[in-house]
Amino acid sequence: MLDTEGFAATNISENYDAKIFAVSTLLSSTLLFNSVKIIDQSDIDYLELLARRTQLFALKAVMAPRANLSINDRHDSKESKIELDSQIIQFPSLIWVIQDFVQDVEGETNCKNWLIQLLSTHTRETESYSISLKDIFPSVDCHTLFIPSANKYHLADLSRADENELLMDYRYERDELIAKLNTMLRPKYRNSIPMTGTDLVHIFRMLVNAANSGSLTEIPNRWDAFLDRLKQSSIEECFKFYATYMNNLLVEQARNEPVSMSYLQEWHQMALQKSSTLLQNLLQGLESHLQVSQQQLGDQIRNSYILIKTVNKQKIQMRTFAIRKKLETEIANRFLTIKYPVLTEDIKNFATMLKPNISEQFYQEMESLVPKNEMSSDIEFIERFIDLTADSSMLENNKHLDKYFDENIQSSITDGLSKLQINTVRPKILSKFIAYIDELESNVREMFENRVQHFAPEVELYNSKIYKLNSLLNEKRQLILQDQENAVGEFLRKEIHLCSTEFNDRISNERLKFPIDFDRFDEIIAQESNRIDTKCIQTLNIYSDYKIHKTIIAELMDNLKQMIAKRSKQNLDAFKQEVETPLSTAKQIILTSKDLYSTFYRFKKFIYDICIIQLNQGRAQEWSLSLKNKVIDSFIKDDPELFAILESKRTIWSTIVGFFQWILSFLGY
């Protein structure tokens, strides 16, 4: 029988209580743990904590060097040491005695069941925790003792009371406890032999030495635990304050929009200062905890601010991108207001004046987020975009200028030659007729120069169009001379007609049986052309003194080309009939996807791609690419529905967008 002082005595540390509990527990075969009135959660937690300390203490005590053992103990065998270890580690049975107990055990049949139920239902802060006192002690029992006396004098010191002065309920429960102990008490065993007093003294000495040498794990006292919780909660509250303060800027004021990095830094410093001040107030007087807490809070705030700063920077980048896109659209719209054709220099001046205007707009849009000296790269990007758009505009203007010059060439020729008269009854002699033509051509040139005088500064284009005008006038001259000599050439035309008819018959479908390979077709055309040259043209060379001769021969050649083109078309149509099914399938796919392409360029490219895919899946896969392209060209032109859809995409906007798409295709986009 070993009696020890209770816990939490005056001027006694919790570590001393733990040593007393460990030594008495490991030395006993049955442990009586006393508490008063009731078992609450803190009692269970504290007893469990002491028990776990004792387990660890026992292991350390056994594993420690045995310098403090007696001479006899040093001669123990290794096997004896192992048996001794298991005896020490084994916990005794636990009887929890509750003194002055007057509570109802909530319908349980006995106190033990009530304690077991209580141990089974008590919880901790972590849901993963499942081990309790039932798993530490081999058996757990409970016994209650009623109030021993109703006399205050006796309660102050029970030795003053006689047996008959104690309450009957108390004596009854006391006697039950004594009887229970008599039945439970067993000696401690070593190697299946009851331990002697010497053995117990040996164990006692070993446990006391181990406890005094520091083998007993330190447990933070309740004040330290409170300070740790206070420190942690203070850090959490201060960080929460920081997060709320930052959200006031980012969410309440900025509405989740970006703010300038400098203002964000100022706000962060203010939030950091206020959070640190709050932490100092919460941990006032706890300097050692304050220093550590400030470091931990600073780390949390630093990590949070890095994330906030990164997100805000991304928002600024997104805002910059959006503003640049808006200004790019405005730039494109500004250039669309140009009424073509204009002088190229006017477009350059327009771009030069546009740059500072657009740059100032960008400054105004971004001045609240980014310092002006940090916008240089974005301004350079916008100015490059203006230059590129100006280049595209100049290309478009060149097309309009080209068209403008061509229209004036045609109108000048038409108006200047409108007075031309050919006397079919009695034509002028050749020299006078040529002088007459020269005078008309001079009037045409003067008329053209007056009409396009405004665009004369476009020197390169202007000179090229003068050259084109002269070329067209020369062609007109030839046509006029041809008309002048028509009378002489009437006979020649009759002969040519006969030759043309024969040539047409010899390359007809009835004779050649289309389709035939185009190489073979070209070979037949070459043979028949040589035949016409020998039989007809060379025969008519006796009329070569007349200028009309060349024109009539040219007409013959044109007629032959038309015949060849017609037969070539028939041959191509025959090839088309060979692949009618793939082309029909391609058409269905094209019609299904026609709304996905808004420009003439993209839609036409899509038609070619689909047709090539379908042709490559059938008998046409061995055809040459040039033959496939010819078939596709003919298929588009001959199909009214496809041709109409393709032509419907030739709008002004489609032309502009298609032009940009065409440019981008060369750039690899």
C-alpha positions in Angstrom: 0.0 0.0 0.0 1.5 3.3 -1.1 -0.1 6.7 -0.5 1.0 9.9 -2.2 0.1 13.6 -1.9 -2.5 14.9 -4.3 -2.0 17.2 -7.3 -1.7 21.0 -7.5 -0.4 21.5 -3.9 0.8 24.9 -2.9 4.3 25.7 -4.3 4.4 22.4 -6.2 5.0 22.3 -9.9 3.0 20.2 -12.4 6.3 18.5 -13.3 6.6 17.3 -9.7 3.1 16.0 -9.7 3.9 14.1 -12.9 7.0 12.5 -11.3 4.9 11.3 -8.3 2.2 9.9 -10.6 4.8 8.1 -12.8 6.7 6.4 -9.9 3.6 5.4 -8.0 1.8 4.1 -11.1 4.7 2.0 -12.4 5.4 0.7 -8.9 1.8 -0.4 -8.3 -0.4 -3.3 -9.4 -3.6 -1.4 -8.7 -3.9 2.4 -8.9 -6.5 4.4 -7.0 -7.0 7.9 -8.5 -9.0 10.3 -6.2 -11.1 13.2 -7.3 -13.9 15.1 -5.6 -17.6 15.5 -6.5 -17.5 14.9 -10.3 -15.3 13.8 -13.2 -15.1 16.6 -15.8 -13.3 16.9 -19.2 -10.2 18.5 -17.7 -9.8 15.7 -15.2 -9.9 13.1 -18.0 -7.5 15.1 -20.2 -5.0 15.7 -17.4 -5.0 12.1 -16.2 -4.6 10.9 -19.8 -1.7 13.3 -20.3 0.0 12.1 -17.2 -0.5 8.5 -18.2 1.1 9.1 -21.6 4.0 10.8 -20.0 4.4 7.8 -17.7 4.5 5.5 -20.7 7.3 7.5 -22.4 9.1 7.8 -19.0 9.1 4.0 -18.5 10.6 3.4 -21.9 13.3 6.1 -21.4 14.1 4.8 -17.9 14.7 1.3 -19.1 16.8 2.4 -22.1 18.9 4.7 -20.0 22.5 3.7 -18.9 22.5 1.5 -15.8 25.2 3.3 -13.9 23.0 3.9 -10.9 22.1 0.2 -10.4 23.5 -1.9 -7.6 26.3 -4.4 -8.1 23.9 -7.3 -8.0 21.7 -5.7 -10.7 24.7 -5.4 -13.1 25.1 -9.2 -13.1 21.5 -9.6 -14.4 21.4 -11.5 -17.7 20.2 -9.8 -20.9 17.0 -11.9 -20.8 16.3 -10.8 -17.2 16.6 -7.2 -18.3 14.0 -7.7 -21.0 11.5 -9.3 -18.5 12.1 -6.4 -16.2 11.4 -3.9 -19.0 8.0 -5.5 -19.8 7.1 -5.5 -16.1 7.8 -1.8 -15.8 5.9 -0.8 -19.0 2.8 -2.7 -17.9 0.3 -0.3 -16.4 -1.7 -1.3 -13.2 -5.5 -1.5 -13.1 -7.1 1.8 -12.5 -9.9 2.5 -9.9 -11.2 6.1 -10.1 -12.5 7.0 -6.7 -14.9 10.0 -6.6 -15.3 11.4 -3.1 -18.3 13.5 -1.9 -20.2 12.2 -4.9 -23.9 13.0 -5.0 -24.6 13.1 -8.7 -27.0 10.9 -10.7 -25.1 8.5 -13.0 -27.7 9.1 -15.8 -29.4 5.7 -15.6 -26.3 3.5 -15.7 -26.5 0.3 -13.6 -23.3 1.1 -11.8 -20.5 3.6 -11.5 -18.1 1.7 -13.7 -20.5 1.7 -16.7 -21.0 5.4 -16.2 -17.2 6.0 -16.3 -16.8 3.8 -19.4 -19.6 5.6 -21.1 -18.0 9.0 -20.2 -14.6 7.9 -21.5 -16.1 6.7 -24.7 -17.9 9.9 -25.4 -15.4 12.5 -24.4 -13.9 14.4 -27.4 -10.9 16.4 -28.3 -10.2 19.2 -30.7 -9.1 16.7 -33.4 -11.6 14.3 -34.9 -8.8 11.8 -35.7 -8.0 11.2 -32.0 -9.4 7.9 -30.8 -7.2 6.5 -28.0 -8.5 7.0 -24.4 -7.7 5.8 -20.9 -9.3 2.5 -21.7 -6.5 1.8 -24.1 -3.8 2.8 -21.7 -4.8 0.9 -18.5 -5.5 -2.8 -18.7 -8.8 -2.3 -16.7 -10.7 0.8 -15.6 -13.2 0.8 -12.7 -15.0 3.5 -10.8 -16.1 3.8 -7.2 -18.0 6.6 -5.6 -18.0 7.7 -1.9 -20.8 9.7 -0.5 -20.3 12.6 1.9 -18.8 11.1 5.1 -20.6 13.3 7.6 -23.1 16.1 7.8 -21.1 17.7 10.6 -18.8 20.6 9.5 -16.5 19.9 12.5 -16.1 16.3 11.4 -15.6 17.2 7.7 -12.7 19.4 8.6 -10.9 16.3 10.1 -12.5 12.9 9.8 -10.2 11.5 12.6 -12.4 13.4 15.0 -15.5 11.4 14.1 -16.3 8.0 15.5 -17.4 5.2 13.3 -21.0 5.5 14.2 -20.8 9.3 13.5 -20.1 8.7 9.8 -23.0 8.6 7.4 -24.4 5.1 6.7 -24.1 5.6 2.9 -20.5 6.6 3.2 -19.6 3.6 5.4 -21.4 1.3 3.0 -19.6 2.6 -0.1 -16.3 2.7 1.8 -16.6 -1.0 2.8 -17.5 -1.9 -0.8 -14.3 -0.2 -1.9 -12.2 -2.1 0.7 -13.8 -5.4 -0.4 -13.1 -4.6 -4.0 -9.5 -3.9 -3.2 -9.1 -7.1 -1.3 -10.2 -9.1 -4.3 -8.2 -7.1 -6.9 -4.9 -6.6 -5.1 -2.1 -8.7 -6.6 1.6 -8.6 -6.2 3.8 -7.5 -9.1 5.6 -10.3 -10.8 9.1 -10.7 -12.3 9.7 -13.8 -14.4 6.4 -15.3 -13.1 7.7 -14.9 -9.5 6.2 -12.4 -7.1 8.5 -9.5 -6.6 10.2 -9.1 -3.2 10.8 -6.0 -1.2 14.3 -5.9 -2.6 13.0 -6.0 -6.1 10.5 -3.2 -5.4 13.3 -1.1 -3.8 15.4 -1.8 -6.9 12.6 -0.6 -9.2 11.8 2.3 -7.0 15.4 3.4 -7.0 15.6 3.1 -10.8 12.4 5.1 -11.3 13.4 7.8 -8.9 16.8 8.2 -10.5 15.3 8.2 -14.0 12.7 10.8 -12.9 15.4 13.0 -11.4 17.7 12.6 -14.3 15.2 14.1 -16.7 13.7 11.0 -18.4 10.2 12.3 -17.6 9.0 14.3 -20.6 8.3 17.9 -19.9 4.7 19.0 -20.1 3.8 22.7 -20.6 1.9 24.0 -17.7 -1.6 25.4 -18.2 -0.3 29.0 -18.2 2.1 28.2 -21.1 -0.7 26.5 -23.0 -2.9 29.5 -22.5 -0.1 31.8 -23.7 0.4 29.6 -26.8 -3.3 29.7 -27.6 -3.3 33.5 -27.0 -0.4 34.0 -29.3 -1.9 31.9 -32.0 -5.3 33.5 -31.8 -3.7 37.0 -31.7 -1.8 36.2 -34.9 -5.0 34.9 -36.5 -7.0 38.0 -35.5 -4.3 40.4 -36.7 -3.9 38.6 -40.0 -7.7 38.6 -40.4 -7.6 42.3 -39.7 -4.9 42.8 -42.4 -7.0 40.7 -44.9 -10.1 42.8 -44.1 -8.2 46.0 -44.4 -6.8 45.0 -47.8 -10.2 43.9 -49.0 -11.6 47.3 -48.1 -9.3 48.7 -50.8 -9.5 45.9 -53.4 -13.2 45.0 -53.1 -15.1 47.8 -51.4 -13.3 50.7 -53.0 -11.8 49.3 -56.2 -14.7 46.9 -56.9 -12.2 44.1 -57.8 -10.6 46.4 -60.4 -6.8 47.0 -60.5 -5.2 49.8 -58.4 -1.8 51.4 -58.9 1.1 49.4 -57.5 2.4 52.4 -55.6 -1.0 53.0 -53.9 -1.3 49.3 -53.2 2.1 49.4 -51.5 1.1 52.4 -49.4 -2.1 50.7 -48.4 -0.2 47.5 -47.6 2.2 49.4 -45.4 -0.6 51.0 -43.5 -2.4 47.7 -43.1 0.9 46.1 -41.9 1.5 48.9 -39.4 -2.1 48.7 -38.0 -1.9 44.9 -37.8 1.4 45.1 -35.9 0.0 47.7 -33.5 -3.0 45.5 -32.9 -0.7 42.5 -32.1 1.3 44.6 -29.7 -1.8 45.6 -27.8 -3.1 42.0 -27.7 0.2 40.7 -26.4 1.1 43.7 -24.2 3.6 42.7 -21.5 4.5 39.4 -23.2 7.7 40.5 -24.9 9.1 37.1 -25.7 5.9 35.9 -27.3 5.4 39.2 -29.0 8.7 39.0 -30.9 8.0 35.5 -32.2 4.4 36.4 -33.0 5.5 39.5 -35.0 7.8 37.3 -37.0 5.1 34.8 -37.8 2.5 37.5 -38.6 5.0 39.2 -40.8 5.6 36.0 -42.7 1.9 35.4 -43.3 1.3 39.0 -44.3 4.3 39.0 -46.6 3.1 35.8 -48.4 -0.4 37.2 -48.7 0.9 40.5 -50.1 3.0 38.7 -52.7 -0.2 37.0 -53.9 -2.2 40.2 -53.8 0.5 42.1 -55.7 0.8 39.4 -58.3 -3.0 39.3 -58.9 -3.2 43.1 -59.1 -0.3 43.2 -61.6 -2.1 40.7 -63.7 -5.3 42.9 -63.6 -3.2 45.9 -64.7 -1.8 43.9 -67.6 -5.3 42.8 -68.6 -6.6 46.4 -68.3 -3.6 47.6 -70.5 -4.4 44.9 -73.0 -8.1 45.9 -73.1 -7.3 49.6 -73.6 -4.8 48.8 -76.3 -7.4 46.7 -78.1 -9.9 49.5 -77.8 -7.4 52.0 -79.2 -6.5 49.7 -82.0 -10.1 49.5 -83.0 -10.4 53.2 -82.9 -7.2 53.6 -85.0 -8.6 51.2 -87.6 -11.9 53.1 -87.6 -10.1 56.4 -88.1 -8.3 55.0 -91.1 -11.6 53.7 -92.5 -12.9 57.3 -92.6 -10.3 58.1 -95.4 -12.1 58.5 -98.7 -9.9 56.8 -101.3 -8.1 57.6 -103.5 -5.9 60.2 -101.8 -2.3 61.1 -102.1 0.1 58.7 -100.3 1.6 61.7 -98.5 -1.8 62.6 -97.0 -2.0 59.2 -95.4 1.5 59.5 -93.9 0.5 62.9 -92.5 -2.7 61.5 -91.2 -0.7 58.8 -89.3 1.8 61.3 -88.0 -1.0 63.5 -86.5 -2.8 60.5 -85.1 0.1 59.2 -83.0 0.1 62.0 -80.3 -3.7 62.0 -80.1 -3.9 58.2 -79.5 -0.9 58.3 -77.1 -2.6 61.0 -75.0 -5.8 58.9 -74.9 -3.7 55.9 -73.6 -2.1 58.2 -71.0 -5.4 59.3 -69.7 -6.8 55.8 -69.5 -3.8 54.4 -67.6 -2.6 57.4 -65.6 -4.4 56.1 -62.4 -2.7 52.7 -62.7 0.7 53.1 -64.2 3.3 56.1 -64.0 3.7 57.8 -67.4 7.4 56.9 -67.5 6.5 53.2 -67.4 4.2 53.4 -70.5 6.9 53.8 -73.1 6.8 50.2 -74.3 2.9 50.4 -74.7 3.2 53.7 -76.5 5.8 52.2 -78.9 3.5 49.3 -79.5 0.5 51.6 -80.3 2.7 53.7 -82.7 3.9 50.6 -84.4 0.3 49.6 -84.9 -0.5 53.0 -86.4 2.4 52.6 -88.8 1.2 49.1 -89.8 -2.3 50.3 -90.3 -1.0 53.2 -92.3 0.9 50.8 -94.5 -2.2 48.7 -95.0 -4.2 51.9 -95.8 -1.6 52.9 -98.4 -1.9 49.5 -100.0 -5.6 49.9 -100.2 -5.2 53.4 -101.5 -2.9 52.1 -104.2 -5.7 49.8 -105.3 -8.1 52.8 -105.5 -5.5 54.9 -107.3 -4.9 52.2 -109.8 -8.6 51.9 -110.4 -8.9 55.7 -110.6 -6.2 55.9 -113.3 -7.6 53.0 -115.2 -11.1 54.5 -115.3 -9.7 57.8 -116.6 -7.6 56.0 -119.2 -10.7 54.3 -120.5 -12.9 57.4 -120.4 -10.2 59.5 -122.1 -9.8 56.9 -124.8 -13.5 56.6 -125.2 -14.1 60.4 -125.3 -11.0 61.2 -127.4 -11.8 58.6 -130.1 -15.5 59.2 -130.2 -15.1 61.4 -133.3 -13.4 58.6 -135.2 -15.1 57.9 -138.6 -14.1 55.2 -141.1 -15.3 55.7 -144.6 -16.3 52.2 -145.8 -17.3 53.5 -149.2 -14.0 55.2 -150.0 -11.4 54.8 -147.2 -8.6 57.3 -146.8 -5.2 56.5 -148.0 -3.0 54.9 -145.4 -0.7 57.9 -144.8 -3.7 60.3 -144.2 -5.5 57.8 -142.1 -2.4 57.4 -139.9 -2.1 61.2 -139.5 -5.7 61.4 -138.6 -5.2 58.7 -135.9 -2.1 60.5 -134.5 -4.2 63.7 -134.0 -6.9 61.8 -132.1 -4.3 60.1 -129.9 -2.8 63.4 -129.0 -6.2 64.7 -127.9 -6.6 61.6 -125.7 -3.3 62.1 -123.9 -4.0 65.8 -123.2 -7.5 64.9 -121.9 -6.0 62.2 -119.6 -3.3 64.5 -118.2 -5.9 67.2 -117.3 -8.2 64.7 -115.6 -5.5 63.1 -113.3 -3.4 66.2 -112.7 -4.2 66.2 -108.9 -2.4 62.8 -108.5 0.6 63.7 -110.6 2.8 63.7 -107.4 2.3 59.9 -107.4 5.2 59.9 -109.9 5.9 56.2 -110.2 2.3 55.2 -110.6 1.6 58.2 -112.9 4.4 57.3 -115.3 3.3 53.6 -115.3 -0.3 54.7 -116.3 1.1 57.0 -119.0 2.8 53.9 -120.4 -0.4 51.9 -120.1 -2.3 54.7 -121.9 0.2 54.6 -124.8 -0.1 50.8 -124.9 -3.9 50.9 -125.1 -3.8 53.7 -127.7 -1.4 51.5 -129.7 -3.9 48.7 -129.4 -6.7 51.0 -130.5 -4.6 52.0 -133.5 -4.2 48.4 -134.5 -8.0 47.9 -134.2 -8.7 51.0 -136.2 -6.3 49.9 -138.9 -7.9 46.5 -138.9 -11.3 48.1 -139.5 -9.9 50.2 -142.2 -8.6 47.2 -144.0 -11.7 45.1 -143.4 -12.8 45.5 -147.0 -9.4 44.1 -148.2 -9.7 41.3 -145.7 -13.3 40.0 -146.6 -11.8 37.4 -148.8 -9.3 36.3 -146.2 -12.1 36.0 -143.6 -14.0 33.6 -145.9 -11.0 31.4 -146.2 -10.3 31.6 -142.5 -13.9 30.6 -141.7 -13.5 27.4 -143.8 -10.2 26.6 -142.0 -11.7 27.2 -138.6 -14.7 25.0 -139.3 -12.4 22.1 -140.3 -10.2 22.6 -137.2 -13.2 22.6 -135.0 -14.5 19.3 -136.5 -11.2 17.6 -136.1 -10.9 18.4 -132.3 -14.6 17.7 -131.6 -15.8 15.3 -128.8 -17.2 12.9 -131.4 -13.7 12.3 -132.7 -11.6 12.6 -129.6 -13.9 10.8 -127.1 -13.6 12.9 -123.9 -12.2 12.7 -121.3 -8.6 12.2 -122.4 -5.4 13.0 -120.7 -4.6 16.7 -121.0 -1.1 15.9 -122.2 -2.6 13.9 -125.0 -5.1 16.6 -125.6 -2.3 19.2 -126.0 -0.5 16.9 -128.4 -3.5 16.6 -130.6 -4.0 20.4 -130.5 -0.4 20.9 -131.6 -0.8 18.5 -134.5 -4.0 20.2 -135.8 -2.5 23.7 -135.3 0.4 22.7 -137.5 -2.0 21.3 -140.0 -3.9 24.6 -140.1 -0.7 26.6 -140.4 0.4 24.6 -143.4 -2.9 24.4 -145.2 -4.4 27.8 -144.5 -2.0 30.4 -143.0 1.0 29.8 -145.2 -1.3 29.8 -148.3 -2.7 33.2 -147.3 0.7 34.8 -146.8 0.6 36.0 -150.4 -1.7 38.8 -148.9 0.9 39.9 -146.4 1.4 43.3 -148.0 -1.9 44.5 -146.4 -1.9 45.5 -142.8 -5.2 43.7 -142.3 -3.4 40.5 -143.0 -1.9 40.4 -139.5 -5.2 41.3 -137.9 -7.0 38.6 -139.8 -4.4 36.1 -138.8 -4.7 37.3 -135.3 -8.5 36.7 -135.5 -7.9 33.3 -136.8 -5.6 32.6 -133.9 -8.1 34.0 -131.4 -10.8 31.8 -133.0 -8.6 28.8 -132.7 -7.9 29.6 -129.1 -11.6 29.9 -128.4 -12.2 26.5 -130.0 -9.3 25.0 -128.0 -10.7 26.6 -124.8 -14.1 25.2 -125.5 -12.9 21.7 -126.2 -10.7 22.0 -123.1 -13.8 22.9 -121.1 -15.6 20.0 -122.5 -12.8 17.7 -121.6 -12.7 19.2 -118.1 -16.5 18.7 -117.8 -16.0 15.1 -118.7 -13.4 14.8 -115.9 -15.9 16.5 -113.5 -18.5 13.8 -114.3 -15.9 11.3 -113.2 -15.9 12.9 -109.7 -19.4 14.1 -109.5 -20.1 12.2 -106.2 -17.1 13.6 -104.3 -17.8 17.1 -105.5 -21.5 16.7 -104.4 -20.3 15.6 -101.0 -17.9 18.5 -100.8 -20.8 20.9 -101.7 -22.9 19.6 -98.9 -20.1 20.2 -96.4 -19.5 23.6 -97.8 -23.1 24.6 -97.6 -23.3 23.4 -94.0 -20.4 25.5 -93.0 -20.9 28.6 -95.2 -21.9 30.9 -92.3 -18.6 30.2 -90.5 -16.7 32.3 -93.1 -17.5 35.9 -93.5 -14.9 36.9 -96.1 -14.5 36.0 -99.8 -10.9 35.0 -99.3 -11.5 32.7 -96.3 -14.6 31.1 -97.9 -12.9 30.5 -101.2 -9.9 28.9 -99.5 -12.3 26.7 -97.5 -14.0 25.5 -100.7 -10.7 24.5 -102.2 -9.6 22.7 -99.1 -12.8 20.6 -98.8 -12.8 19.7 -102.5 -9.2 18.6 -102.4 -9.9 16.4 -99.4 -12.9 14.8 -101.1 -11.0 14.3 -104.4 -8.1 12.7 -102.6 -10.5 10.0 -101.2 -11.6 8.6 -104.6 -10.4 7.7 -108.0 -9.1 11.3 -108.6 -6.4 10.9 -105.9 -3.9 10.1 -108.6 -4.7 13.2 -110.7 -2.2 16.0 -110.7 -2.8 19.0 -108.5 -3.2 21.3 -111.5 -5.9 19.0 -112.9 -7.7 19.0 -109.5 -7.5 22.8 -109.4 -9.0 23.1 -112.9 -11.8 20.8 -111.9 -12.5 22.8 -108.7 -12.5 26.1 -110.6 -14.9 24.8 -113.2 -17.1 23.2 -110.4 -17.4 26.6 -108.6 -18.2 28.6 -111.8 -20.7 26.1 -113.1 -22.6 25.6 -109.8 -24.9 28.7 -109.5 -25.6 28.1 -105.8 -21.9 28.0 -104.7 -21.0 30.8 -107.1 -23.8 33.0 -105.7 -22.7 32.3 -102.1 -19.1 33.0 -102.9 -20.0 36.3 -104.7 -22.3 37.3 -101.9 -19.2 37.6 -99.6 -17.7 40.3 -101.9 -18.8 43.2 -99.6 -16.7 46.3 -98.9 -16.1 45.1 -95.3 -15.4 41.6 -96.5 -12.9 43.0 -99.0 -11.1 44.9 -96.3 -11.1 42.0 -93.8 -10.2 39.5 -96.6 -7.3 41.8 -97.6 -5.9 41.7 -94.0 -6.4 37.9 -93.9 -4.5 37.6 -97.2 -1.7 39.8 -95.7 -1.7 37.7 -92.5 -1.5 34.4 -94.5 1.8 35.6 -95.9 3.0 36.3 -92.4 2.2 32.8 -91.3 -1.0 33.5 -89.3 
